[in-house]
Each structure stands twice: as C-alpha cells, then as structure tokens.
C-alpha cells in the first residue's frame, strides 16, 4: 500500500483532438489500393463471363495485351505477353481508383462512396467503350460492348466503396498523433 501512495497522480484527461481531413496523398493512396483490388474483382468477373460463354478465361487480358503486341495476341491461352494485358488492366484500375479517391469528398461514408463509385464505373465504361478503346485498341472496343463487361465496371465501382476503410487504415499507419 505504501507504493500506491508514492505514485504520482494521473494527468488530467486530454480532450479528443479533431483530426484534419486526410491529405490528398493519403486519399490517392487509398483510392489506388481500392482501385487495384477492384480491378482484380472486375477481371475475375469478366474472365468468368468469357469462360461461361465458351471462350478462354484469358480472353480479356490477351485483348488488353494486344494494345502492345497487336493481333498475334488474339489467342485462347496464357502466354508471357498476357502479363502485359494484366499489367495494363491493373495500372488503369489503380489510376482511376486513385483519381476517384482524390475527387470524392473526404468524409463520405462507405455506402455513398460505393453508390457514387457505381456511377463512376458506368461513366468509365461509357468513356472506355465510346472513346478510349476505339483510339487505343479497336479490338477491345468491340469486345467491351458485352453486358458482362458493363457489370464488371459496376462491380469495380462497388469495390471503390473500400476507400473509406483503406483511408482509415492508412491514417492509422502513417499519421502520428
């Protein structure tokens, strides 16, 4: 008991500090992370859609790699050049995820982020099909008009709803309080 009497008194309680909104770099990083995860979900969905239609699981990555290697990538199997299509898919997904992470208001809840992400995905689908792929890779423009590809973009947008949780995780790990 004598030891307890010699302990110094506890400091007064510190009021909670209001955190500043996260920086644009953390928002971009959380969007990048969510965009890459969303790209994986989207790729799995469209690959399954191709497979269920009797095509190769690797149709979309091979079509994407045709951006770099041309028509010789119109093949049903996985080859080393398929990695170029996979890299392009994840790079674009990461970039548009980072852009969404920066553009969305910092304190949107996950539901709002996911709902607006769906709209963002539909806009991306429209821009990709009507403009981007026609100029970059015409074969992809023709193939991307299939319904399951649109659903893949919607799933991409839903997965962007991960941004708030990824942002909280980044804040915990990178911000010193």
N, C-alpha and C positions, 0 to 999 in steps of 0.2 A: 504494500500500500504506500510505503514511503516513496517508491519510484514514481507512482502516478502523481503524487503531489509535487514532484520536482519537474514534471514535464511542462514545457511552455504551453500557453493557451493556444487553441486553434485560431488561425487567422479568420477574419470576418469573411462571410460568404461573398464571392465575387459575382456581380450580376452578369447574366449572359450577354455576350457581345454579339451584336448583329453583324452577320457576315456580309461583306460586299458581294455584289454579283460576280460570278466567276468570270475570269478573263476570257477574251476571245480565243486564246490559245488552248485553254482547257476545254472550251466549248467545241473547238475544231477537233481536238484530240478525241473527245468523247463521240463526236459525230463520225470521225474516221473509224474508230473502233466499231461503233454500231453499224456503219456502212459496210465494213468488211464482213461482219457477222451476217448482216442482211444479204450480202452478195452470196455467201455460202448457202443460205436458205433458198434464195432465188435460183441459184444454179442447180441445187438438188431438185427443186420443183420442176424446172424446165427440162432437166435431164430425164426425170421420171416421166414427164409428159411425152417426150420423144420416144422413150422406151415403150410406153404403153401404146403408142401409135405404130409400133413395129420398126422404129428407127433405132439407131445406135444411141446409147447413153451419152456418147461423146460428140453428138451432132453439134450442139451449140458451142462448146469450146473449140471444135475444129472450124466451125464457121467464123468464130472470132479470130482464130489464128490465120484464117485466110486474108485478114486485113494486112498481114505482113508477108505471107507466103503465097498468096494467090489461090487459084483454082485447084492446085495439087492437094490442098487440104480438105477437099470435099471427099472425105473418106469415112468409113464407119468405125475405124479402130483408133485406139490411143497410140500416138507416136510422140516422139520427143517434142515435136513442134506444137503439139496440143498444149504444152505448158505455156506457150506464148499467148494462146487464147485465154487460158485460165488467168494468167497474169494480167492481161488486159481487162478481163471481167472484174477482178478484184481491185485493180487500180482505179477503174472508173467508179465502181461502187464505193470505194474508200473516199475518193474525191467528192462525189456528190453527197455522201454522208457527212463529210467534214463541212461542206458548204451549208447543208441543212442545219448542222449543229451550230454554226455561226449565225445563220439567219433567223433561227427560231428564237422567240423571247426566252430569256434565261430561266424563268421560273414557271414555264408551262408544266402542268402535271403530265404523267406518262400517257394518260388516255388522250389528252388533247394533242400531245406530240405524235402519238400513233395515228390519230384520225387525220391530222394535217399531213402526216407522212404518207397516208394513202393518197391524198390529193397530190402530194409531191410526186409520188410514184406514177400516178396516171399522167401527170404533166411530163415527167421524164419519158414515159412510154410514147406519148404523142410526139415529143420533140425528137426522140430517137428514131421512131418509125417514119415520121414525115420529113425529117430534115437531116439529122446527124448520119444515120446509117446509109442513106441514099448517097451522101457525099463521100463517106469513108469506105464503106464496104457494101456494095449493092446486094450481094447475096444475103447478108444479114438483114437488110431492109425487107426483102421479100419474105424471109422466114419469120421475122418478128411480128408479122400480122396475125399469127395464130393466137387463139383465145388463151391457151395456157401460158403464153408469154405475158399477156396482159395481167393474168392472175399472178404471175411471178413478180411483176412490178408492184402489184398491190401488196403482196407478201413482203416485198422489200420495204415498202412504206410502213407497214405494220411493225416490222422489226426495228425501224428507226425509233419506235417508242422506247427502245432500250436506252436512249440517250440520257434521260434524267438519272437513271440508276448508274450508268457509266460515269456521268459527271460527278455524282456524289462520291463514287469510289475514287475518282481522280482527285477530287478536293481533299478527301481524307489522306491520300498518299502524298500529294505534292504541296499542299498548303500547310504551313506551320502556324499553329495558333498560339 
